[in-house]
Amino acid sequence: MAISAGDFRTGLTLIIDGDPCQVLDFQHVKPGKGAAILKTKMRNLKTGAIQEKNFNASTKFDQANISKKAAQFSYEADNTFYFMDMETYDTYELSEEQVGYNKYFIVEGTEVYLVFFEGLLLNVSVSEKVELTIVETDPAIKGAPSNQTKDAKTETGLTLRVPQFIEQGEKIVVFSADGKYAGRA
């Protein structure tokens, strides 16, 4: 299905120069003279590279045929992440570069989706909110305002700001898009 540049939306996956790309951000720009252009920020799903491109608003693109398969994170060894297909019990491997920032949101047993393009395993997709355990944080300061935050480190190595009342060993909920505290688990 052909999609025109004027119909872009965040998260859309298109084929650009033969590679699947995901739209991260876009902006319609109407210069004083001439046709409108579309400034985009895209991630190449094969290489992981982020690039900025400009397109004529009437340019057409083919939508990338991306498929997802449910899997469970098994373990990580030597910068390789291993996942098991929930239906066939097949094992899939992804490098740390392919997993990217999502490595901070997967613990053993976590259910994720493996992302495929034309049968090629590209990366992994995690839930919008994930549950993580605090392994390192300072104790609460008595009398501190309730809106004051402190640094904390999770079991996956993610460092984030949490409210003063969060203690070591507690489970919290974190937004996977930006790694921010969402609440207690």
Secondary structure, DSSP 4 states (H G I P E B T S, - for coil): -EEEGGG--TT-EEEETTEEEEEEEEEEE--SSS--EEEEEEEETTT--EEEEEEETT-EEEEP-EEEEEEEEEEEETTEEEEEETTT--EEEEEHHHHGGGGGG--TT-EEEEEEETTEEEEEE--SEEEEEEEEEPPPPTT--TT-EEEEEETTS-EEEEETT--TT-EEEEETTT--EEEE-
